[in-house]
Structure formats: C-alpha cells, structure tokens
C-alpha cells in the first residue's frame, strides 16, 4: 500500500456479520477506496454480508475466506491459504518418522479448523491410514479459564490409545500441551512428537516446535496487490481466487534439526 501512496486502516471484528457490516460501513464513510476483509461467512447472516460486499462499488478482496457453495457465482476476489494441504504436510511428516497413531487437536472457535480437518482426512485416505476418529479433540484456548484441566484428559486419552504424535492448531495450544505432557512425565519428542500449525511463536517453545507455516505476510501483500489491480481495471479483470501453500519448518519437537 505504501508503494502505491496508500494508507492502511485496520478495523477488528469478532466473527459477527452485523458487526462486520458496521465496521465496513464506517470505513466506507471515511472514504476508503479498497477493502481487504476476513468476514464471517456462515449462516444466513454471513451470506447476506457476502452479497452486500459483492454489491459495493469499491474493490473487495476476501482474505482467508471463500464464498460458500450457496454463492457459487459471487464475483469477489480472494486470497487464501491452502490450509488443508498444510494439515496434510503435518500428517505426512509424522508418518515418515514412523508415527501412525496421530492425535489431532484444535482450539475452539477457529475458522481454520474445518479446512484442517478435511485436509487431515484427505491425507489419511490417500495414505490408506486408519483415521482414529477417537483421537480428534477440541480444546479451549491456551491460557483461558480451565485450560490445564481440559488439556490433561486429552493427553491421558492419547496415552491410553497409544498415540505417539500430536498435530495441533495452533502454536499456543501446542505449547500448552507440551507443558502439560512434561508435568505428566512424558517427553517431547521421546514419548510424543508434536507439530503445530501457525508457526507464529513455535520457535520459542521448549523444545522448539516443528510447525506448518502459513505465508501470512506474503498473503497480505498479495491481497493488497489484487485490490490495487482491481482498482486499476474494475470491469475487464476476471475474478481472481489465489491460494498460497504453507511450508513445513522442522524443529526439535519431532526429533528434527532446529531451523529458524
């Protein structure tokens, strides 16, 4: 944006369609010329919000969101991460290390969770692995009220089921599970290998976490470029739906060599 003599104005919301619309309207009233937005897309309210966004006269680029199947022809550009592929990267890496009972842990309320679940299942199917649906868990965010009491039963169930690895979204939840595992006498990666999804603070964990890293900075830059391109060519430019692949960073939590 700076390269185009523009200025970025940031507004926050909380997965509420009415609040999203309020924030966007406030930005439009202030004269913004493009929108990069990660709106709620669920329920009838989410569909109505997307229809409204599609009717605006300023360029709109969805970030980490796609219109649902109910709106197959909604002409909005989108820049997203291949989260399902990222989940598959974690599973494949653990399988190459000899792990076949892999627990899948996600934080509640994450909009990324469904894509990760689907990617995990697709990879399990492609590798002809046993799904172990009993090893899928949702936990409260790390540090929230009662988090430790919620994480401990997950680890006990994993141990009882013979799980030797965890794939966790996101870093903070993975770090919390490592902490509780240590308190239960388990070693990482000796007894339990751990791969996190996000890589924001994974390198600071003890031990440093192997992590799947979405290219967040690159995605933001790409979304801005798409918005500016739409502004320059509002009618002839076809709808662009661009997807970036995440990368796997191998560190000590799976027994690998630490990388930055």
Beta strands, then each sheet from edge to edge (+ up, - down):
strand 1: 34-37
strand 2: 59-63
strand 3: 77-81
strand 4: 102-107
strand 5: 136-139
strand 6: 165-169
strand 7: 193-197
strand 8: 210-213
strand 9: 241-244
strand 10: 247-249
sheet 1: 1+ 2+ 3+ 9+
sheet 2: 5+ 4+ 6+ 7+ 8+ 10-
end
